[in-house]
Amino acid sequence: MASTNGKGKVVLAYSGGLDTSCILKWLIEQGYEVVAYIANVGQDEDFEAARQKAEAIGATRVYVEDLRHEFVTDYIFPAVRANAIYEGRYMLGTSLARPCIAKRHVEIARKENCRFVSHGATGKGNDQVRFELTYYALAPDLQVIAPWRNPEFLARFKGRPDLMEYAHQQKIPVSATPAAPYSTDENLFHISYESGVLEDPRTAPAEEMFRMTVSPHAAEEKPEEIEIHFKDGTPIKLVNRTRGGVWEDPLALFMTLNDAGRRHGIGRIDIVENRFIGIKSRGVYETPGGTILREAHMDIEGIAMDREVLRLRDMFTPKFAELIYNGFWFSPEMDFLMAAIDKSQEAIDGVVVLSLYRGRAMVIGRESPSSLYDRDLVSMDIEGGFNPLDSEGFIKINAIRLKAHHAIMQKRAQRTAALR
């Protein structure tokens, strides 16, 4: 049913859950015509059921967009090429999905000639920032409706009980199961768990919570050997030496890595991180395929990347990860860093062999046509064009500042002793 109040058309990022279902109906009540947009980024969801639910609530049109291939090639693989990791541990699974989702959100708004976009992100989390910074970067003329920051909405819905009561009144079908003791976000790259019982950082996550990986203690009894092929830092082929099979399509390659990581319990972490808005948050994550790829990529760089280029790129990596986490995927600073990272990945080609076993992805071999490793040069048995006598001058030159520092400290100690 179209809007009768003439407020205009809004595209709502819709999941089919309680929050966005109530938001969809509330927007219609406010006089908007609502187009629902469901993004498939690899979560376990009945997309057809969600479509039918949105239509039943009153959406005039429903888009179900399969973004999985784009998510892998345009977001996951670039993050792998940069070895992106937030605060040394978090591999940015939720953060990477948001610009992918929001970009298509904007494209649908343009297609539907909408003035408004809306989402169900809460007012305390990171996602509101990530979604909206993407909207403003790509379509600054669009207006954002964020119900969980709307005073009228907040006065009406103070929590889940109010949403449940509203859904009952509006005949919105909701799951009869009790609320989970934690919240989750799932996509092709990872599953995150936070809030609820996990808000106590002393509480260990229950084993039955995990959905993407088996426990390392219950993983496969024998190692599994795989090889990952890279071209310019991008994974282009996966070969399973143990089970057989070759995968070259990016989506199939990544999904197969996820499955291998699941079998061996790879990619679990439990951390407390700093949200962009200034709140600390405890999160538990499963990132099986991404963890394997990161190990392999760092290793191929080790043999094929120049030392000083590697050091400079490693200076960029924390900032790159921070930009992703904070929602600045589409920004001039990200364009700059991406260009530098692309340059660093030229000739990062080759094959890395890994053994997957009981929670670990361990590199056991590598080769590269761009290898900077010279076996003869490093051999203890072969001189290889390197004269060991040259090391004496190298050591003496590097010792100059150490000798100078020692002399200064000696003089300082003498002056201190003389004053006593």
Residue pairs with C-beta under 8 A, 6 or more apart in sequence:
1 28
1 58
1 60
2 33
2 60
3 9
3 28
3 31
3 32
3 33
4 31
5 30
5 31
6 31
7 30
7 31
7 32
8 32
8 33
8 114
8 115
8 116
9 32
9 33
9 34
9 35
9 60
9 112
9 113
9 114
9 115
9 116
10 27
10 32
10 33
10 34
10 35
10 114
10 115
10 116
10 117
10 118
10 145
11 34
11 35
11 36
11 37
11 105
11 108
11 109
11 112
11 114
11 116
11 117
11 118
12 20
12 23
12 24
12 27
12 34
12 35
12 36
12 37
12 59
12 117
12 118
12 119
12 120
13 20
13 37
13 39
13 101
13 102
13 105
13 117
13 118
13 119
13 120
13 131
14 20
14 21
14 24
14 36
14 37
14 38
14 50
14 54
14 59
14 62
15 38
15 45
15 50
15 120
16 38
16 45
16 46
16 49
16 50
16 53
16 54
18 160
18 163
18 164
18 167
18 174
18 175
19 120
19 163
20 120
21 53
21 54
21 57
21 167
21 172
21 174
22 157
22 163
22 166
22 167
22 170
22 172
23 118
23 120
23 147
24 34
24 36
24 54
24 57
24 58
24 59
25 57
25 58
25 166
25 170
25 172
26 147
26 153
26 166
27 34
27 118
27 145
27 147
28 34
28 57
28 58
32 116
32 145
33 60
34 58
34 59
34 60
35 59
35 60
35 61
35 62
35 63
35 108
35 112
35 114
36 51
36 54
36 59
36 61
36 62
36 63
37 62
37 63
37 65
37 104
37 105
37 108
38 47
38 50
38 51
38 54
38 62
38 63
38 64
38 65
39 65
39 67
39 100
39 101
39 104
39 105
40 47
40 64
40 65
40 66
40 67
40 68
41 67
41 68
41 71
41 97
41 100
41 101
41 187
41 188
42 68
42 71
42 186
42 187
42 188
42 189
43 186
43 187
44 186
44 211
47 64
48 64
50 64
51 62
51 64
53 173
54 62
55 62
56 173
57 170
57 172
61 112
63 108
65 104
65 108
67 100
67 101
67 104
68 188
68 251
69 250
69 251
70 100
71 96
71 97
71 100
71 187
71 188
71 189
72 188
72 250
72 251
72 254
73 250
74 100
75 96
75 97
75 99
75 100
75 329
76 96
76 188
76 189
76 254
76 290
77 234
77 235
77 250
78 338
78 341
79 91
79 92
79 96
79 324
80 233
80 234
80 235
80 290
80 293
80 294
80 297
81 233
81 234
81 297
81 341
81 342
81 345
81 348
82 313
82 316
82 317
82 320
82 321
82 337
82 341
83 294
83 297
83 298
83 301
83 314
83 317
84 91
84 92
84 317
84 320
84 321
84 324
85 91
85 92
85 294
85 317
85 321
86 92
86 95
86 273
86 321
86 322
86 324
86 325
87 271
87 273
87 274
89 269
89 271
89 273
90 269
90 271
90 273
90 283
90 285
90 325
91 189
91 190
91 285
91 287
91 290
91 291
91 294
92 321
92 324
92 325
93 185
93 187
93 189
93 190
93 191
93 192
93 285
93 287
93 290
94 126
94 127
94 185
94 187
94 190
94 192
95 126
95 130
95 324
95 325
95 327
96 189
96 324
97 187
97 189
98 127
98 130
98 131
98 134
98 327
98 329
99 130
99 134
99 327
99 329
99 330
101 131
102 130
102 131
102 134
102 135
102 138
103 134
103 138
103 330
105 117
105 119
105 131
105 134
105 135
106 117
106 134
106 135
106 138
106 139
106 142
108 114
109 116
109 117
109 139
109 142
110 139
114 142
115 142
115 143
116 142
116 143
116 144
116 145
117 135
117 142
117 143
117 144
117 145
118 144
118 145
118 146
118 147
119 127
119 128
119 131
119 132
119 144
119 146
120 147
120 148
121 127
121 128
121 131
121 146
121 148
122 128
122 148
123 146
123 148
123 149
124 277
124 279
125 275
125 277
126 275
126 276
126 277
126 325
126 326
126 327
128 146
128 148
128 149
129 276
129 277
129 326
129 327
130 326
130 327
130 329
131 327
132 144
132 146
132 327
133 327
133 328
133 330
133 331
134 327
134 329
134 330
135 142
135 144
136 142
137 330
137 331
138 330
147 153
148 154
156 162
156 166
157 163
157 166
160 179
164 174
166 172
167 173
167 174
180 196
181 196
181 197
182 193
182 194
182 195
182 196
182 197
182 198
182 209
183 193
183 194
183 195
183 196
184 191
184 192
184 193
185 191
185 192
186 192
186 211
186 212
188 254
188 255
188 258
189 287
189 289
189 290
190 212
190 267
190 285
190 286
190 287
190 290
191 211
191 212
191 285
191 286
192 283
192 284
192 285
193 205
193 209
193 283
193 284
193 285
194 281
194 282
194 283
194 284
197 203
198 205
198 282
198 283
198 284
199 282
201 272
201 282
205 270
205 284
207 215
209 284
210 268
210 286
211 286
212 258
212 262
212 267
212 286
212 288
213 261
213 262
213 265
213 266
213 267
213 268
213 286
213 288
214 262
214 263
214 264
214 265
215 265
216 264
216 265
216 266
216 268
216 358
216 359
217 265
217 358
218 265
219 263
219 264
219 265
219 357
219 358
219 359
220 263
220 264
220 357
222 357
223 242
223 355
223 356
223 357
224 240
224 242
224 243
224 260
224 263
224 264
224 355
224 356
224 357
225 240
225 241
225 242
225 353
225 354
225 355
225 356
225 364
226 238
226 239
226 240
226 241
226 242
226 260
226 292
226 353
226 354
226 356
227 238
227 239
227 241
227 351
227 352
227 353
227 354
228 235
228 237
228 238
228 239
228 292
228 293
228 296
228 351
228 352
228 354
229 235
229 236
229 237
229 238
229 239
229 350
229 351
230 236
230 296
230 297
230 300
230 348
230 349
230 350
230 351
230 352
231 349
232 345
232 346
232 347
232 348
232 349
233 297
233 300
233 301
233 344
233 345
233 348
234 345
235 250
235 253
235 254
235 293
235 296
235 297
236 248
237 246
237 247
237 248
237 253
238 246
238 247
238 248
238 253
238 256
238 257
239 245
239 246
240 246
240 256
240 260
241 353
245 256
247 253
247 256
254 289
254 293
255 289
256 289
257 288
257 289
257 292
257 293
258 288
258 289
260 266
260 288
260 289
260 292
260 356
261 267
261 288
261 289
261 291
261 292
261 356
261 361
262 288
263 356
264 356
264 357
264 358
264 359
264 360
264 361
265 358
265 359
266 288
266 291
266 292
266 356
266 359
266 360
266 361
267 285
267 286
267 287
267 288
267 289
267 290
267 291
267 292
268 284
268 285
268 286
268 359
269 284
269 285
269 287
270 282
270 283
270 284
270 285
271 282
271 283
271 284
271 285
272 280
272 281
272 282
272 283
273 280
273 281
273 282
273 283
274 280
274 281
275 281
276 325
276 326
276 327
291 361
292 354
292 356
292 361
295 354
295 361
295 362
295 363
296 352
296 354
296 361
296 363
297 352
299 352
299 363
299 366
300 348
300 349
300 350
300 351
300 352
300 366
300 368
301 310
301 348
302 366
303 350
303 366
303 367
303 368
303 371
303 372
303 373
304 347
304 348
304 349
304 350
304 368
304 370
304 371
304 372
305 313
305 344
305 348
305 372
306 372
309 344
310 344
312 344
313 340
313 341
313 344
316 337
316 340
316 341
319 333
319 337
320 334
320 337
320 341
323 329
323 331
323 333
323 334
323 337
328 334
347 370
348 368
348 370
349 368
349 369
349 370
350 366
350 367
350 368
350 369
350 370
350 371
351 366
351 367
351 368
352 363
352 365
352 366
353 363
353 364
353 365
353 366
354 361
354 362
354 363
354 364
355 361
355 362
355 364
356 362
374 384
376 382
376 384
376 385
377 384
377 385
377 386
378 384
